[in-house]
Amino acid sequence: MTKLRSYIAAVVLPLVLAAGACGTSQASQEDRIDPQAAISVNNAEPTAPLIPSSTNDTAGWKVVTQLFDGLVTFDAKGGMTMLQADSITPNEDASRYTIVLKPGLTFSDGEKITAKTYADSWSFAANAANGQLGASAFSTIAGYEQVQDEHGDPKAPLSGLRVVDDLTLEVTMDKPDSSFPYKVGDVAFLPLPASAYKDIKAFGKKPIGNGPYRFKSWVPNQGIKLEKDPAYKGPRKARNGSLEFRDYQSLDAAYADIQAGHLDVLDTVPVSRLKTFHTDSGLQPLIKPGPAFRSLTIPQGLQHFQGQEGALRRAALSYALDRAKIADKVFAGSVTPATDFLAPTIGGHASDIKGREVLNHDPDQARKLWKQADAISPWEGTLRIAYSADGADKDWVDAVLHEYAQVLGIKTAPNIFPTGKEFNTAVHNRQVNSIFNSGITSDYPHPEGYLVQGYASSQADGKGLNNGDYKSAEYDAILSRAASKTDQDEAMQDYRQAEAVLFKDLPVLPLWYRKVSAVAGKQVRQAPFGYMGLPIYNQVTK
């Protein structure tokens, strides 16, 4: 987004493969690319229907972002590019924005996309009566609080949206929000056709979008197929013929498939292969920094983790962890120990935030703090960490639990959910009565995507990504101050202060930043990876 040029771009480089490229020219490689190739990639069963404003997991994000175009997109380095917007212009204090659309926009079924399309989509998404998981993304737009009645009128609009003409949408903020031009890159801000509102559940099973691909089929727990939309006129034109997102119960099974030539791209290497995948002669390795921040969420209402006792135990658990050891022994260097609550690819990321010493490995300090907590209320029971069995988390969770048992002398055990869908559903419904695996990979490269979306009070209670329901008036006030500043340097100072509050309260325990560790089959010629640390699917070729 060109209107706020001072923002720092993320630094993630595209990963380009060219199988058998030695001694051949780029032109000859292009000639050998099959524009009708079917590309297969790994996935899991999406938690929710394929509705942009209800997509809150990576599995759904992979699919939805290929079916829909939004106002903006981000390149591999995190730079902003206008997609459907011609311009996004703020006033002096970022309390009002004027969005001008490009002309001639349509959905794949021919329906025109206008300013009203976006106004209707955002109002639907924000309205609590419609039960959209991404509703809180609209919380800074005027009128948001007035549509938060779950039993209210589902057609009630956001009062801060004014359609000026077919191509112009004026957005009035409830409070200044200098991150808004970045925020509209979030999946929740993607547009919906008018037909979606007639039966939103049916639409989620067979969506009509405006992106480079059209929906073809979805077999639950098996996969989703998309086909190139020949009528697509946007800048993200597909260089292949179709995409098949295949569901796997384990990454090891997906790795075996890609070794056998039955899968084209695997975006996450299983932990069991991290030490060897880069030397596997049958595959093409991809290793780069990424925007994924990983953590352990400690719910605010969890027994023994409230008040002063909770503050002591949270800090003790953080000091007890040897993040560098786990990064080396379990992840073979494919993760970097965390130094803050952002990620290395995000503007504002730092390693000298006040209070960050709690990330140091200090067993003596951990035992001291745990003992102080016991003096308030003696520890009882078993410390558990929840995760899903179909991910790549078992080995590191076991390592963390082992360290807690050894350092603190307590009983520990995993809390395992069979699938990511079941785990995510339980997290959303507040049915995980333990510490749980968590993290953020923001759709947009701005501190707001992590610090507000993950920990602001407005994002708690099932309204956003604050799944531990952390609430702090002090923290919220600092974020509000940052949101009113369009000067990047001044805003960053506020974000640093906000992170200092997080280090004091520890709503989550920062763990590490995941690098992009992926593989492509030898049959793949190009597999560039973007800002999100996932393939740029429309550019994967064979």
ZAGUDO-459045 format. One record per residue (C-alpha): residue number from 0; residue in one letter; x, y, z. Coordinates in steps of 0.2 Angstrom, whole numbers. Example, Ala and Ser with C-alpha at 12.3 -4.5 7.8 and 13.67 -1.06 7.14 Angstrom:
2
   i aa    px    py    pz
   0  A    62   -22    39
   1  S    68    -5    36
END
This chain:
542
   i aa    px    py    pz
   0  M     0     0     0
   1  T     9    15    -6
   2  K     1    28     5
   3  L    10    23    20
   4  R    28    21    13
   5  S    37    23    29
   6  Y    32     5    35
   7  I    46    -7    35
   8  A    45   -22    23
   9  A    47   -40    29
  10  V    62   -49    22
  11  V    57   -65    15
  12  L    65   -70    -2
  13  P    56   -80   -15
  14  L    62   -98   -17
  15  V    63  -103   -35
  16  L    67  -120   -41
  17  A    72  -126   -58
  18  A    74  -145   -59
  19  G    87  -149   -72
  20  A    91  -131   -75
  21  C   110  -133   -76
  22  G   116  -127   -93
  23  T    99  -121   -99
  24  S    93  -104  -102
  25  Q    78   -96   -93
  26  A    69   -95  -110
  27  S    71  -113  -113
  28  Q    65  -117   -95
  29  E    49  -107   -98
  30  D    46  -116  -115
  31  R    46  -133  -105
  32  I    34  -127   -92
  33  D    17  -135   -93
  34  P     3  -122   -91
  35  Q   -10  -135   -88
  36  A    -1  -145   -75
  37  A   -10  -152   -60
  38  I    -1  -146   -44
  39  S    -3  -156   -28
  40  V     1  -149   -11
  41  N    -1  -155     7
  42  N   -15  -149    18
  43  A   -26  -154    32
  44  E   -45  -153    34
  45  P   -50  -135    36
  46  T   -58  -131    53
  47  A   -72  -120    45
  48  P   -81  -119    29
  49  L   -72  -109    15
  50  I   -79   -92    19
  51  P   -65   -79    20
  52  S   -72   -70    36
  53  S   -73   -87    45
  54  T   -56   -94    40
  55  N   -44   -94    55
  56  D   -33  -109    52
  57  T   -19  -112    39
  58  A   -28  -126    30
  59  G   -42  -115    26
  60  W   -31  -100    22
  61  K   -22  -110     9
  62  V   -38  -113    -1
  63  V   -47   -97     2
  64  T   -33   -86    -4
  65  Q   -33   -94   -20
  66  L   -51   -93   -23
  67  F   -52   -74   -19
  68  D   -43   -58   -22
  69  G   -43   -43   -10
  70  L   -39   -25   -10
  71  V   -20   -28    -8
  72  T    -8   -42    -8
  73  F    10   -44    -1
  74  D    25   -49   -11
  75  A    38   -61    -5
  76  K    48   -48     4
  77  G    32   -41    13
  78  G    30   -26     1
  79  M    13   -20    -2
  80  T     5   -21   -19
  81  M   -12   -15   -24
  82  L   -23   -29   -30
  83  Q   -41   -24   -32
  84  A   -38    -7   -24
  85  D   -32     8   -35
  86  S   -28    18   -20
  87  I   -30    18    -1
  88  T   -29    36     6
  89  P   -29    40    25
  90  N   -33    57    32
  91  E   -20    66    43
  92  D   -23    55    59
  93  A   -28    39    51
  94  S   -46    40    57
  95  R   -54    40    40
  96  Y   -49    31    23
  97  T   -54    33     5
  98  I   -53    17    -5
  99  V   -54    18   -24
 100  L   -57     2   -33
 101  K   -50    -3   -50
 102  P   -64    -3   -63
 103  G   -70   -19   -72
 104  L   -69   -31   -57
 105  T   -80   -46   -57
 106  F   -82   -63   -48
 107  S   -80   -79   -58
 108  D   -99   -80   -61
 109  G   -99   -63   -69
 110  E  -106   -53   -54
 111  K   -98   -35   -54
 112  I   -88   -30   -39
 113  T   -91   -13   -33
 114  A   -88    -2   -17
 115  K  -105    -9   -11
 116  T   -98   -27   -13
 117  Y   -85   -23     0
 118  A   -96   -13    11
 119  D  -109   -28    12
 120  S   -95   -41    14
 121  W   -87   -32    29
 122  S  -103   -28    37
 123  F  -108   -46    36
 124  A   -91   -52    43
 125  A   -91   -39    57
 126  N  -109   -43    63
 127  A  -109   -55    78
 128  A  -126   -61    72
 129  N  -118   -70    58
 130  G  -105   -79    69
 131  Q   -90   -76    58
 132  L   -73   -81    67
 133  G   -64   -66    59
 134  A   -76   -52    65
 135  S   -64   -44    77
 136  A   -53   -39    62
 137  F   -66   -25    59
 138  S   -66   -19    77
 139  T   -58    -2    74
 140  I   -71     3    61
 141  A   -85    14    67
 142  G  -101     5    71
 143  Y   -93   -11    76
 144  E   -99   -11    94
 145  Q  -116    -8    88
 146  V  -117   -24    78
 147  Q  -110   -36    92
 148  D  -127   -43    97
 149  E  -127   -61    93
 150  H  -146   -60    93
 151  G  -147   -44    83
 152  D  -151   -40    65
 153  P  -139   -50    54
 154  K  -141   -37    40
 155  A  -137   -22    51
 156  P  -122   -13    42
 157  L  -106    -6    49
 158  S  -110    13    51
 159  G   -92    18    47
 160  L   -94    12    29
 161  R  -100    24    16
 162  V  -102    20    -2
 163  V   -98    36   -12
 164  D  -100    28   -29
 165  D   -97    11   -38
 166  L   -78    13   -36
 167  T   -76    23   -20
 168  L   -78    17    -2
 169  E   -76    29    13
 170  V   -71    21    29
 171  T   -73    30    46
 172  M   -63    22    60
 173  D   -70    21    78
 174  K   -53    26    83
 175  P   -37    30    73
 176  D   -29    15    65
 177  S   -13    18    56
 178  S   -11    -1    52
 179  F   -28    -2    42
 180  P   -20    -1    25
 181  Y   -10   -17    30
 182  K   -25   -25    39
 183  V   -36   -25    23
 184  G   -24   -38    17
 185  D   -31   -50    30
 186  V   -42   -64    24
 187  A   -57   -58    33
 188  F   -57   -43    22
 189  L   -60   -53     6
 190  P   -76   -49    -4
 191  L   -91   -60    -5
 192  P  -104   -61   -20
 193  A  -122   -57   -16
 194  S  -127   -75   -19
 195  A  -117   -80    -3
 196  Y  -129   -72     9
 197  K  -144   -82     2
 198  D  -136   -98    10
 199  I  -120   -95    18
 200  K  -117  -113    24
 201  A  -120  -119     7
 202  F  -109  -106     0
 203  G   -95  -111    12
 204  K   -95  -129     4
 205  K   -95  -123   -14
 206  P   -88  -105   -14
 207  I   -88   -93   -29
 208  G   -73   -81   -28
 209  N   -64   -69   -39
 210  G   -46   -76   -38
 211  P   -35   -85   -50
 212  Y   -44  -102   -47
 213  R   -62  -108   -46
 214  F   -69  -121   -34
 215  K   -70  -139   -41
 216  S   -73  -151   -27
 217  W   -71  -155    -9
 218  V   -71  -172    -1
 219  P   -70  -170    18
 220  N   -54  -177    26
 221  Q   -47  -181     8
 222  G   -44  -165     0
 223  I   -50  -150   -11
 224  K   -48  -147   -29
 225  L   -47  -130   -38
 226  E   -46  -126   -57
 227  K   -38  -111   -66
 228  D   -51   -98   -70
 229  P   -49   -94   -88
 230  A   -59   -78   -86
 231  Y   -47   -71   -72
 232  K   -40   -54   -77
 233  G   -30   -50   -61
 234  P   -12   -49   -58
 235  R   -11   -66   -50
 236  K   -14   -77   -65
 237  A   -11   -95   -63
 238  R     4  -103   -72
 239  N    -2  -120   -69
 240  G   -19  -129   -73
 241  S   -26  -134   -56
 242  L   -22  -136   -38
 243  E   -26  -151   -27
 244  F   -24  -149    -8
 245  R   -22  -166    -1
 246  D   -26  -170    17
 247  Y   -14  -179    27
 248  Q   -15  -186    45
 249  S     4  -184    47
 250  L    18  -174    39
 251  D    28  -190    39
 252  A    15  -198    27
 253  A    16  -183    16
 254  Y    35  -184    15
 255  A    34  -202    10
 256  D    22  -197    -4
 257  I    33  -183   -10
 258  Q    48  -195   -10
 259  A    38  -207   -21
 260  G    34  -193   -33
 261  H    15  -194   -28
 262  L    15  -176   -21
 263  D    23  -160   -29
 264  V    25  -148   -14
 265  L    26  -151     5
 266  D    26  -134    14
 267  T    32  -141    31
 268  V    45  -154    33
 269  P    41  -166    48
 270  V    52  -165    63
 271  S    58  -183    60
 272  R    66  -177    43
 273  L    73  -160    48
 274  K    91  -166    50
 275  T    91  -175    33
 276  F    79  -167    21
 277  H    91  -155    13
 278  T   102  -169     7
 279  D    88  -180     1
 280  S    94  -183   -17
 281  G    76  -186   -23
 282  L    69  -169   -17
 283  Q    73  -150   -19
 284  P    75  -142    -2
 285  L    68  -125     3
 286  I    75  -116    18
 287  K    72   -97    22
 288  P    67   -86    37
 289  G    48   -85    39
 290  P    35   -75    49
 291  A    29   -89    60
 292  F    29   -85    79
 293  R    26  -100    90
 294  S    21  -100   108
 295  L    13  -109   122
 296  T    -4  -101   128
 297  I    -8  -101   146
 298  P   -27   -98   148
 299  Q   -30   -84   160
 300  G   -43   -94   169
 301  L   -32  -110   171
 302  Q   -30  -116   189
 303  H   -13  -110   198
 304  F   -10   -97   184
 305  Q   -20   -82   190
 306  G   -15   -67   201
 307  Q     2   -66   209
 308  E     4   -85   209
 309  G     1   -86   191
 310  A    13   -73   187
 311  L    27   -82   196
 312  R    23   -99   188
 313  R    22   -91   171
 314  A    39   -84   173
 315  A    46  -100   180
 316  L    40  -110   165
 317  S    48   -98   154
 318  Y    65   -98   163
 319  A    64  -117   164
 320  L    64  -119   145
 321  D    81  -121   135
 322  R    75  -115   119
 323  A    92  -115   110
 324  K    94  -134   115
 325  I    77  -139   108
 326  A    80  -128    92
 327  D    96  -138    89
 328  K    91  -156    95
 329  V    73  -157    90
 330  F    72  -145    76
 331  A    90  -147    69
 332  G    91  -128    68
 333  S    75  -125    58
 334  V    68  -113    71
 335  T    76   -98    79
 336  P    74   -95    98
 337  A    62   -81   101
 338  T    68   -64   107
 339  D    51   -55   106
 340  F    32   -58   102
 341  L    34   -53    83
 342  A    45   -62    70
 343  P    61   -58    62
 344  T    53   -53    46
 345  I    42   -40    54
 346  G    46   -22    56
 347  G    49   -18    74
 348  H    56   -35    78
 349  A    69   -33    92
 350  S    80   -43   104
 351  D    82   -30   117
 352  I    64   -27   124
 353  K    63   -23   142
 354  G    59   -39   152
 355  R    65   -51   138
 356  E    77   -59   151
 357  V    63   -70   155
 358  L    67   -80   139
 359  N    84   -84   146
 360  H    87  -102   152
 361  D    89  -101   170
 362  P    84  -117   180
 363  D    89  -110   197
 364  Q    78   -95   194
 365  A    64  -106   188
 366  R    64  -117   204
 367  K    65  -101   215
 368  L    50   -93   207
 369  W    40  -110   207
 370  K    44  -112   225
 371  Q    37   -94   229
 372  A    21   -98   219
 373  D    20  -114   230
 374  A    20  -103   245
 375  I     4   -95   239
 376  S    -4  -110   234
 377  P     4  -127   233
 378  W     5  -135   216
 379  E    -6  -150   213
 380  G   -10  -161   198
 381  T    -1  -163   181
 382  L     5  -150   170
 383  R    -1  -153   152
 384  I     2  -146   135
 385  A   -11  -148   121
 386  Y    -8  -151   103
 387  S   -15  -160    88
 388  A    -8  -177    82
 389  D    -9  -173    64
 390  G     4  -159    65
 391  A    22  -159    68
 392  D    22  -155    87
 393  K    24  -171    96
 394  D    43  -171    98
 395  W    45  -153   104
 396  V    30  -154   116
 397  D    38  -170   123
 398  A    55  -161   125
 399  V    47  -146   134
 400  L    37  -157   145
 401  H    53  -167   150
 402  E    62  -151   154
 403  Y    48  -145   165
 404  A    48  -162   174
 405  Q    67  -161   176
 406  V    68  -143   182
 407  L    53  -141   192
 408  G    51  -159   199
 409  I    32  -160   193
 410  K    22  -172   184
 411  T    19  -168   166
 412  A     9  -176   151
 413  P     3  -171   134
 414  N   -15  -167   130
 415  I   -17  -174   113
 416  F   -31  -170   100
 417  P   -33  -182    85
 418  T   -34  -168    72
 419  G   -30  -150    70
 420  K   -49  -147    66
 421  E   -54  -154    83
 422  F   -40  -145    92
 423  N   -44  -128    84
 424  T   -62  -131    88
 425  A   -59  -135   106
 426  V   -47  -119   108
 427  H   -61  -108   100
 428  N   -74  -115   111
 429  R   -63  -114   127
 430  Q   -63  -133   130
 431  V   -44  -135   132
 432  N   -41  -136   150
 433  S   -22  -135   149
 434  I    -8  -125   142
 435  F    -9  -127   123
 436  N     2  -125   107
 437  S    -1  -108    99
 438  G     6   -95    87
 439  I     3   -82    75
 440  T     8   -79    57
 441  S    -1   -63    52
 442  D    -9   -61    35
 443  Y     0   -44    34
 444  P    18   -39    39
 445  H    14   -26    53
 446  P    16   -27    72
 447  E    -2   -25    73
 448  G    -5   -42    66
 449  Y     3   -50    80
 450  L     2   -38    95
 451  V   -16   -32    93
 452  Q   -23   -48    85
 453  G   -15   -60    98
 454  Y   -17   -50   114
 455  A   -28   -35   114
 456  S   -44   -36   125
 457  S   -55   -34   109
 458  Q   -48   -50   102
 459  A   -53   -61   118
 460  D   -68   -71   122
 461  G   -69   -79   105
 462  K   -68   -63    95
 463  G   -51   -65    88
 464  L   -34   -74    90
 465  N   -32   -70   109
 466  N   -37   -87   113
 467  G   -30   -86   131
 468  D   -42   -72   135
 469  Y   -28   -60   141
 470  K   -35   -43   145
 471  S   -24   -28   151
 472  A   -30   -10   151
 473  E   -12    -4   151
 474  Y    -8   -14   136
 475  D   -23    -9   126
 476  A   -19     9   130
 477  I    -2     8   123
 478  L    -8     0   107
 479  S   -21    13   105
 480  R    -8    26   106
 481  A     2    17    92
 482  A   -13    16    81
 483  S   -15    35    80
 484  K     3    38    74
 485  T     7    37    56
 486  D    25    41    59
 487  Q    33    23    59
 488  D    47    27    71
 489  E    35    34    84
 490  A    23    20    82
 491  M    37     7    84
 492  Q    42    14   101
 493  D    24    11   107
 494  Y    24    -6   101
 495  R    41    -9   110
 496  Q    32    -3   126
 497  A    17   -15   123
 498  E    29   -29   121
 499  A    37   -25   138
 500  V    20   -27   146
 501  L    18   -44   138
 502  F    35   -49   145
 503  K    28   -44   162
 504  D    12   -53   161
 505  L    17   -68   149
 506  P    -1   -72   142
 507  V     9   -84   131
 508  L    27   -90   132
 509  P    37   -86   117
 510  L    46  -101   110
 511  W    54   -99    93
 512  Y    51   -93    75
 513  R    49  -106    62
 514  K    60  -105    47
 515  V    52  -110    30
 516  S    58  -129    29
 517  A    49  -136    14
 518  V    53  -148    -1
 519  A    47  -150   -19
 520  G    48  -165   -30
 521  K    61  -166   -44
 522  Q    46  -164   -56
 523  V    43  -147   -50
 524  R    52  -133   -60
 525  Q    47  -118   -49
 526  A    40  -116   -32
 527  P    42   -99   -25
 528  F    37   -96    -7
 529  G    29   -79    -2
 530  Y    28   -68    14
 531  M    18   -80    24
 532  G    31   -94    22
 533  L    19  -104    11
 534  P    20  -108    -8
 535  I    14   -94   -20
 536  Y     2  -108   -27
 537  N    -2   -99   -44
 538  Q    17   -99   -48
 539  V    21  -117   -45
 540  T    25  -125   -61
 541  K    30  -142   -68
END
